[in-house]
């Protein structure tokens, strides 16, 4: 169940970040309310995920996958450039998440 919560946390965070530009610096009320609500749901799901999984691993996956997804959304939908440094950076993020997942000790729960 923790992995489902983490997946939902990522999805809501990516949605919120995708729409943050629509708030125009938090001057557009309804876009601001929507974005803050999406971030709120994301953090609520994140809090559920860390009940069963280590916070370091959860946060690395949440932020890493979210970052990679936002870069992809920016390139595909927002006309942002895809450069070698961006690709290299995303590769480093993915490598870091893989290393954490392969070598992280299982969480001890009491």
Secondary structure per residue as TSV (DSSP state, phi and psi in degrees):
chain	resnum	aa	ss	phi	psi
A	1	X	-	360.0	-33.3
A	2	X	H	-60.4	-37.2
A	3	X	H	-68.4	-33.2
A	4	X	H	-64.9	-46.0
A	5	X	H	-60.0	-41.4
A	6	X	H	-64.5	-42.0
A	7	X	H	-61.5	-42.7
A	8	X	H	-66.0	-39.8
A	9	X	H	-59.5	-43.0
A	10	X	H	-64.6	-46.0
A	11	X	H	-60.9	-44.6
A	12	X	H	-69.2	-36.1
A	13	X	H	-66.8	-42.6
A	14	X	H	-64.4	-41.3
A	15	X	H	-61.8	-46.2
A	16	X	H	-60.9	-47.1
A	17	X	H	-65.4	-35.7
A	18	X	H	-62.6	-32.6
A	19	X	H	-98.0	-1.6
A	20	X	G	-61.5	-31.8
A	21	X	G	-62.9	-29.7
A	22	X	G	-65.8	-20.0
A	23	X	G	-73.9	-15.4
A	24	X	T	48.6	57.1
A	25	X	T	71.9	31.5
A	26	X	T	63.2	31.3
A	27	X	T	-98.7	-13.1
A	28	X	S	-99.1	107.3
A	29	X	H	-53.8	-55.3
A	30	X	H	-70.6	-35.7
A	31	X	H	-65.0	-40.0
A	32	X	H	-62.5	-46.5
A	33	X	H	-59.9	-43.9
A	34	X	H	-63.3	-46.3
A	35	X	H	-63.8	-47.0
A	36	X	H	-63.1	-36.8
A	37	X	H	-63.8	-43.4
A	38	X	H	-62.8	-42.3
A	39	X	H	-63.5	-39.3
A	40	X	H	-60.9	-45.6
A	41	X	H	-63.9	-39.5
A	42	X	H	-58.8	-47.6
A	43	X	H	-66.8	-34.0
A	44	X	H	-64.7	-41.2
A	45	X	H	-67.9	-39.1
A	46	X	H	-60.9	-42.1
A	47	X	H	-62.2	-35.6
A	48	X	H	-69.9	-39.0
A	49	X	H	-63.0	-38.8
A	50	X	T	-76.9	-2.5
A	51	X	T	-69.6	-26.1
A	52	X	T	-118.8	-19.5
A	53	X	S	-119.6	156.5
A	54	X	-	-66.0	136.4
A	55	X	H	-62.9	-37.4
A	56	X	H	-61.4	-44.1
A	57	X	H	-68.7	-44.6
A	58	X	H	-59.9	-46.8
A	59	X	H	-66.6	-38.8
A	60	X	H	-61.6	-44.4
A	61	X	H	-67.2	-47.0
A	62	X	H	-58.2	-50.4
A	63	X	H	-74.2	-37.9
A	64	X	H	-67.7	-49.8
A	65	X	H	-65.5	-39.6
A	66	X	H	-61.2	-44.0
A	67	X	H	-63.1	-47.3
A	68	X	H	-61.1	-41.4
A	69	X	H	-65.1	-40.9
A	70	X	H	-66.4	-38.8
A	71	X	H	-61.2	-45.7
A	72	X	H	-61.9	-43.5
A	73	X	H	-63.1	-41.9
A	74	X	H	-60.4	-42.3
A	75	X	H	-71.5	-46.2
A	76	X	H	-74.9	-43.5
A	77	X	H	-108.1	-21.9
A	78	X	S	-112.1	6.0
A	79	X	-	70.5	21.5
A	80	X	-	-77.5	157.1
A	81	X	-	-79.8	151.6
A	82	X	-	-113.0	107.5
A	83	X	-	-110.1	165.0
A	84	X	H	-60.0	-44.8
A	85	X	H	-60.1	-37.3
A	86	X	H	-63.6	-46.3
A	87	X	H	-62.1	-41.3
A	88	X	H	-63.2	-44.8
A	89	X	H	-61.8	-43.8
A	90	X	H	-64.0	-39.0
A	91	X	H	-61.3	-40.8
A	92	X	H	-64.5	-40.5
A	93	X	H	-61.9	-47.8
A	94	X	H	-61.5	-43.2
A	95	X	H	-61.5	-41.4
A	96	X	H	-62.6	-42.4
A	97	X	H	-64.6	-41.2
A	98	X	H	-62.5	-46.1
A	99	X	H	-60.0	-45.6
A	100	X	H	-59.9	-40.6
A	101	X	H	-73.2	-33.9
A	102	X	H	-75.6	-34.6
A	103	X	H	-114.7	0.5
A	104	X	-	-72.9	139.1
A	105	X	-	-74.1	146.8
A	106	X	-	-62.0	146.5
A	107	X	-	-69.4	140.3
A	108	X	-	-96.5	126.5
A	109	X	-	-118.7	137.2
A	110	X	-	-115.4	360.0
